[in-house]
Amino acid sequence: VFGSFLPKIDRAKGLLWPFHSWQSQHVIHCIKKLSLCSKLCFAIGGAPKEVAASATAFFLQIYLLDVAQINAFQASMVLFIGKAWGAVTDPIVGFFITKSRWTKIGRLMPWMVGCTPFLVVSYFYLWFVPPFSGGRFIWYLGFYCLYQTLITCFHVPYSALTMFLSTDQKERDSATAYRMTMEVLGTLVGAAIQGQIVASAHTLKHCPTHNMSAGYPGNSSGTEVVKSLVRSQDYLSHAVSKEVYMIAAGVIGGVFIICTLVMFLGVKERDDPYAPKTEKQIPFHQAFILVMRHGPYLTLTAAFLFITVAIQLVQSNFVLFCTYAADLRDHFQNIVLTILVSAVISIPLWQWFLQRFGKKTAAFCGITWIMPFTLMLVFIPNVVVAYVVAVSSGLSVAASLLLPWSMLPDVVDDFRLANPYCKGHEAIFYSFYVFFTKFAAGISLGVSTLCLEFAGYDTGACKQPAPVVYTLKLLIGAAPVAFIVTGLMILLLYPISEDVRLRNKLCLEELRCVEIINGHLREQL
């Protein structure tokens, strides 16, 4: 019976059937290859989210403080509440996705395509300075929460789309590598667009190179410096800086629309091929409990939660550190670009490394690389060291972006093998992973901005007091190292080794092929 169905399955499904003996191997490899075009279009779809995320991560904090000119406490509340709200919306969106029905363009694609126009509008107004000053805190809080909601409606289905591209682990890993390359390239583009366009806004201050304390009451030169600073800050806030930030927001919005259109035209979403078609779907709350009890998922999420917090601390405070603690205000945009170029180039290196030595080994080797170099920049803050640190840090940034999204599908496969009748709940894994990491990053970002407030951060000033400089050094050096060490210690407990991953792959291939054969038997009967 099995032999009689092989030609029909091969012609009907267009599958690749490299055969081993059924009696000896008990495995049939049913692989649907992804074309290079599909991988590229899928990867391009993820780039605009990172373009916008890069711009907000590097520049939103300094924008709120120095351009919108809300105080540090209000800025910390905007950043924390916005991130927390975005985290809360992740599981909510994941729930509604699991309830969504399949359409002609899939179950996930309508979410991404539908939210894009509203996302672009909310992103633009996030970088718009309203004509009133009293309610700016409410303005930025409202639009940042709206932006976080809409970016969640895009990001959660896009992340879950990985499981619906192919049934083969190698194909998914390859698509993930393309995605991470494009996302790091998107981060590079976002930093380049935002950094190069708005750099002029932060050099118009004409901050003096000498110590500002030299001007004391009664000293005419000091009085002139103070007057000059007042005039330049007023010019910065009300003219050029507003325009350049809106120009950058408009350009990034256009990139978002174009990339989403490319993904829509080039990616085909495929239904879940793992479980029987006649099964009754497990309710969401039961599936959620099963997911939260799955050990590998909890370990992976906890480990990268701490690692993500560390990267977020460096990313969000880097521009402030270069401006006020390292006297590199004229170089920060080029240093950021150097980090991201290094990350883009090193993505293929880490993809080869994880295939050769395993994903867990790649995570340890890649992420530990950043620790000595961030400390080096804190203790030796000069231009040459900054660029050396930028090149080296790019390696760790690439690893921290690639590895969790490459390991998460393995966790989903392990869960499917342990729970073969839990179907259609892939979004739970992705939405709650984003929820936990985003919530932790929001707390760290809000706390770091509050630390600057308590240290005496002076909004719009050219020079910050010594406690602020010391706080920035801690936020760039000691704090990220502590979080990375904690995350790597948790990652030691991650149970899915390469042997386990291969075993899961073979078992799932056997189950998949048996289900295909059973389906054709039912059709014949």
PEUR-V227404 format. One record per run of one state. SS is the DSSP state (A for helix, B for strand, O for the rest). FROM is the first residue (numbers start at 1). TO is the last residue. If there is no record, write none. Layout:
((SS,FROM,TO) (SS,FROM,TO))
This chain:
((O,1,1) (A,2,13) (O,14,15) (B,16,18) (O,19,21) (A,22,25) (O,26,28) (B,29,31) (O,32,35) (A,36,67) (O,68,71) (A,72,99) (O,100,102) (B,103,103) (O,104,105) (B,106,106) (O,107,108) (A,109,126) (O,127,135) (A,136,164) (O,165,168) (A,169,203) (O,204,211) (A,212,214) (O,215,219) (A,220,266) (O,267,283) (A,284,292) (O,293,294) (A,295,325) (O,326,331) (A,332,357) (O,358,358) (A,359,367) (O,368,368) (A,369,379) (O,380,382) (A,383,418) (O,419,425) (A,426,455) (O,456,465) (A,466,476) (O,477,477) (A,478,491) (O,492,497) (A,498,524) (O,525,525))
